[in-house]
Amino acid sequence: MHFGWTDLQIFLHVCEAGSMTAAAARCHLTLAAVSARMRGLEESSGVLLLARGRRGVTPTAAGTVLASHARRVFEQVQRLERDLLHARRAPEQPLVVLANSAALARGWAPAVAELNDATILVRESASESTVRSIRSGAADVGIVSDAVDTHGLATHDLGPDPLVLVVPRDHGWGRRQGVRFSEALQLPWIAWGEQSALSTHLLLRAAAAGVQLAPRFTYPAAGGVLQLVARGLGVTVLPEAVVQQHAGLEEVRCVRLEDRWAQRRLLACHAGGAAPLRQQVTERIVRHWHRQAGALQTH
């Protein structure tokens, strides 16, 4: 399976414009050229990526997944260019910490920022990408879900981090003991972050279930997502600990997701034989996490 840079760029233009004609104008190509490239992309991937209709085109479930990954690829290229620029100027190499959406919302940054004489760069990253980056040496420390293969890495258990369905307080499902993710996809959806690691993960899970996850509203902050749910505008899936950190919990209800992948734990990880600074950062993250877990249990 081969994806060309130009084809991916054109594909994103088609998805954003909702029209082959509009995408052709953006790319300064003919309509025939854009159509041919999209057919070639579908043939290469072996799956239908665009649903074509009288009023334009929309991405299929597979197309949505490809668009999400394509955006991340281009963002990574931009980061690569930026990092190379900074590398020419920076006196020392920063220690890179990668974490998924759930981990970034847990407030551990001050614990590592207080390290003296340390330059630290924190980025959001899906767990699979984080593990690959650590193995390749592109990152130093990661916070990942235990659903990914961390064989060969030094890992530290941070504790459970289950994903839950969040519904309005008086929603009928709020009284249920559990619900499957595929059931929740039938309801209006509110997404946490357009390109967040969690949103990408849920898109992939929905695609695996044969459903195209089309959020009614997307908001970049978890607190704002919870406010929208509380007003009855839709439902969402968030880490339970993230929900617990926000005020106004009486306005929403958390329902257990029965899917095995939702009953996850988080791990801090780094390459074996880590340098002292990597070990210090990891230890600080672990200590903060356990203190925070104790505080939540106390309340």
TAJOLIN-V229305 format. One record per residue. PHI is phi as a letter, one per 20 degrees, with the letter a starting at -180 (NA if undefined). OMEGA is omega in degrees with one decimal (* if undefined). Layout:
phi: (PHI PHI)
omega: (OMEGA OMEGA)
//
This chain:
phi: (NA c c e g f f f f f g f f f f f e m b f f f f f f f e l c e g f f f g f f f f f f f f f e m b f d c e e b f e p c c f f g f f f f f f f f f f f f f f f f f f g f f f f f f f f d f f b f f e e d d b f g f f f e e m e g g f e f e f f l c d c d d c e b f g f f f f f f f f e n f c d c c d c f f f e e d g n d f c c f e o f b f e c e d c f g e f g f f e f f a b e g f f f f f e g d d d e n f d f f f f f f f f f f f f f e m c e f d f f b c c f d f f f f f f f f g e n e r c b d c f g f f f f f d f n f f e c c d d f e f f g f e e d c d c e b b f f m f f g f g f f f f f f f f f f f f f f f f f f f f e)
omega: (-175.5 177.5 177.2 -179.2 -176.9 -179.9 178.8 178.0 178.6 179.3 178.4 176.6 179.4 -179.8 -177.5 -177.7 -177.5 -175.8 175.0 -178.4 179.9 179.0 178.3 179.1 179.6 -175.4 -177.6 177.3 175.2 177.0 -179.3 -179.3 178.7 179.2 -179.3 179.9 179.3 176.2 178.0 178.6 178.4 178.5 179.8 -178.4 179.0 -178.6 177.4 -176.4 -175.5 173.6 -174.6 180.0 -178.4 -175.8 178.3 -178.0 174.7 179.3 171.8 177.2 177.7 178.4 177.4 177.9 179.6 -179.6 179.5 179.7 -179.8 177.9 179.5 178.8 -178.8 175.3 178.0 178.0 178.0 177.7 178.2 179.9 -179.9 -178.4 177.4 177.4 179.4 -178.0 178.9 -176.3 -171.8 179.0 -179.3 180.0 179.1 171.9 -173.5 176.7 178.6 -178.8 177.8 -175.1 -177.7 -178.3 -178.2 -177.8 -172.8 168.7 -178.7 -175.0 -179.8 -178.1 179.8 -179.3 -178.3 176.7 -177.8 174.6 178.0 174.7 -172.7 178.7 -179.3 179.3 172.3 -178.7 173.5 -173.4 -179.5 179.9 179.8 -179.7 178.2 -178.5 179.2 -179.4 -178.7 -178.1 179.4 177.7 -175.8 -176.6 179.1 170.1 -169.4 172.4 178.5 177.4 -178.9 -179.0 179.3 -179.2 178.5 178.5 172.1 -175.9 178.0 -177.5 177.5 178.0 -177.6 176.9 -175.4 171.8 -178.8 172.3 179.9 -177.1 175.7 -174.6 -175.7 176.0 -177.6 -178.6 -179.4 179.9 -179.6 178.7 -179.6 -179.5 176.5 -177.9 -178.9 175.9 -177.1 -178.8 178.1 -174.8 174.5 -169.9 173.2 -174.1 176.3 175.5 -177.2 -176.7 -179.4 178.7 -179.6 179.9 178.0 178.9 -179.5 175.6 180.0 178.2 178.0 179.2 178.1 177.7 179.2 -177.9 175.0 -179.4 -177.4 -177.8 174.2 -178.1 178.0 -177.6 -171.7 -176.7 -177.8 179.3 178.0 177.2 -179.8 177.5 179.1 176.5 -179.1 179.7 176.0 -176.7 179.3 177.6 178.9 171.4 -180.0 170.2 -177.6 -179.1 177.8 178.1 -177.2 -177.6 -174.5 178.1 176.8 -178.2 179.9 -178.7 -179.6 176.3 176.1 -180.0 -178.0 172.1 -175.6 -179.2 -177.1 -177.3 -180.0 179.9 -170.6 170.7 177.3 179.6 165.8 -175.6 174.2 179.8 178.4 -178.6 -174.1 175.5 -176.9 -178.6 176.5 -179.9 179.1 -179.7 179.9 -179.2 178.9 177.9 -179.0 179.9 179.1 -176.6 -177.9 175.3 -179.7 178.7 177.6 178.9 178.9 179.6 179.1 -179.3 *)
//
